[in-house]
Amino acid sequence: MDLSRTLTGFGAALLATALLANPATGAPGDTPSTRDFGNGPERNEIAAVDSAAALSAQTLLAEEPASAWSLRSRKGYPRQNTLPMWPDNPEDRSIKLGLIPYHEIAPKLNALQQASDRVSAEIIGKSAGGRDLYLVTVTAPESAGEAARQDRWRELIEENPAAAKRDRALRNGYKTPVWINANIHGNEWEGTDGALRVIERLATATDAATGDFLDRSRVYVTVTNNPDGRIAGTRANSAGFDINRDHATGSQPESRAVRDVVIGTQPFVMLDEHGYTGTTLIEPATPPHGQNYEYDLYIKHALPNALGMEKAIQRLGYPETAAADIPFRDYVPGDWDDWPPIFTPMYAMYQGAIGHTVEIPLRVNNADYTNLPVEELRRRARINTDVAAATIEAALTYADTDRATLLADQIEQFRRGWAGEASPEIPDGFVPGFGPEDRYSTTFPRAYVIPAGTPAAARLVDHLIANDVRVTRARHDFTANGRRYPDGTYIVDMHQPKRGLANVLLEAGRDISDLVPQMYDISGWSHGLLWGAGVDASLRTLPRVHTSPVTRAAPTGSVDAPRGRDLTLSLRDGNDVRAVNELLTRGIKLRRTHAGAVVVPAEARSEATALAKTLGVRFSAAPRGAKGEVFDQPVIAAAVSADELFVLREMGFGVRTVSTAVLNAGADLSGVDTLIVSSGLSYAALNPTARAAVDAFLAGGGGVLTRGATGAAFNAAAKVLPATAVAGRGDANGVVTVTNEGPIVGAGSPPHSFVYSPLWFTGTGFTVEQRYGTGPLVAGHWLPTEAGANGPAQAAGQAAVVSGTTPGGGNAVLFGTEPLFRAHPKGLYAGYARALFWTAG
């Protein structure tokens, strides 16, 4: 065992001490213990700009977008489609590298379909920018009856694993499914080219071994998961989202498309092809390992498969491929973890796959793309393509060679779920290097209970169903754990095949701060605590009530008032906010009685009824004689991150994007009600004209809303509120408790929030809206910057969100938390929106 891997628990503190002075600096592929935290500084430094994708965001917050693709068909294979052609685009950034541009992918796939009856290509969805997402299936021809039998077997494995285990015909005839996902980060290109090379070889090879392999296997390839980023040379899609952080949330069409692929194909093995780490990196990962995995069934395959991929790249003969980094074997705890379900391979593990991230070695993006000679870039790209192809070929070989054990272990994963068995404790040495630092597990509750009747509950239930989590609905009233629930309440029986996924989404999570010295990305999430729905865990008993399976949440909207009566809408959910903005857009005069309630005139009943139906919101009768100030839709100028811009528009706000550069170029703030500052706007960096414009806006009573370090710096420099920000450690993140005190954000907000590089505020002359709770961290990773400094103990009881009046008479709210983070903590949206309406006056 590599002793460097035993630094966990108490031992981790020794390594942590060395890291705390300068945590999470450097780049992936430098020294492992200094890996970049998350996505780096861009969340605070790069302001989102208007784009076609952002401007066209139309998703209704109450709805999980319907699946656009399913594997089930009455057809056999091949299932060939003539893919639409895209116009030539000489600006496609892949061209410079000698790689295939997006517009040439469809013609290549069309040609392969014409040349081979082993290849099927189809469109499984659209990117945020409206481009086609392709799935290629490579397998030996199948009749419609043979394909239908494969479908039945695949379903039997999940639905009745005990029967699947006994089925000799299934064991002998089920085709091994392998899924390759390429180019999820747009400027990590070569996975696409390597995958296309493998597709072409499988399609055209004439040797008997390839034919036999395809008789036994189906290879599924999502050729480019991020065509927007591939063309633009950006990590993110055209909405500014890192798709490889979105799999627990499903906010982006690209992540929803591959979600449907992994559910529909139920692969034994999957690879997610990335770059660039200097040395090829192949998972399995370091601790902490997700506590909801059946990790014994995973690591017994993941480690030998990684070793096989390492041998494959060594056989290429390049000096740059002499060895691979396998984090489980080579890195210390926390350097390259598989803890959160936000990454594609980790999400796929909950769906029954042995998932691997593969990082190809030689950097060709970012500054290197601009600064290196074209010849060197193309040399690197050729090697990277060879590496991607070699790892795919090796994974296919492993999946074929070990198909019987992979099948048995996928059956076993689903069997444990149905049986409700505890995950077994894995002994030291189970695979080489496995030790106490790798041992993570959880106790699954018997059930979760979700009270119905709110947009948040409907949203959560639809999301669970879309992710293949089974949900039922009570057919009559019942009592569970001393609480009475009405008929219609949702129940998630945890005796189900994908109980690990159900639990990782719904449980509170775990504080892992003392277990590893650092984490790469988020360490806490929780749909149960952050999505705005009530979620109760029944630890030992399944509620005794007759239930029916749910395929879609029941409608929640209503207008509960006599005709001719004014209506009131409480702003407790993002959909309530969307409804208000829809009404304002239609010119309906609304009155605000206080920060959290809006009065709708009786004559707008038909519009309210329509919104109740589409958004699931509930209008009730306004108190007779209710007073309130008429307000307009706010005019917002926003220097915000891409995810914040996405959520603001999702809630129906009109937003003008600004930044330091935009203001320095002469952007006009006249007519703006509120300036939002969280990314890409530095008061100190404004030129004299731009600073004068900001000063005039503030002096005229303009509202301000800030978030994070950039917002806090703007507050201090522009003297907005007399609040001094104190920063926690930069890589601290997770779910925290809060106490709600103030009348704007505090009134009606849930008792939990989310932090990512947390702040708190000291001083006087403002109102505290929310405070961090006592021992605030519920789940995540938050260490002090030094002994007794800037940790959760110091944040406890401190102001997390504050409001007040600016010297110019405007309203301002400062957030030290992250209410819109990656479009995930949906239960926090309404509190942010109440702040925004209030700052707008």
Summary of the structure (lengths in Angstrom):
residues: 841
radius of gyration: 26.8
end to end distance: 62.9
largest distance: 84.0
contacts: 3186
relative contact order: 0.11
helix: 37%
strand: 20%
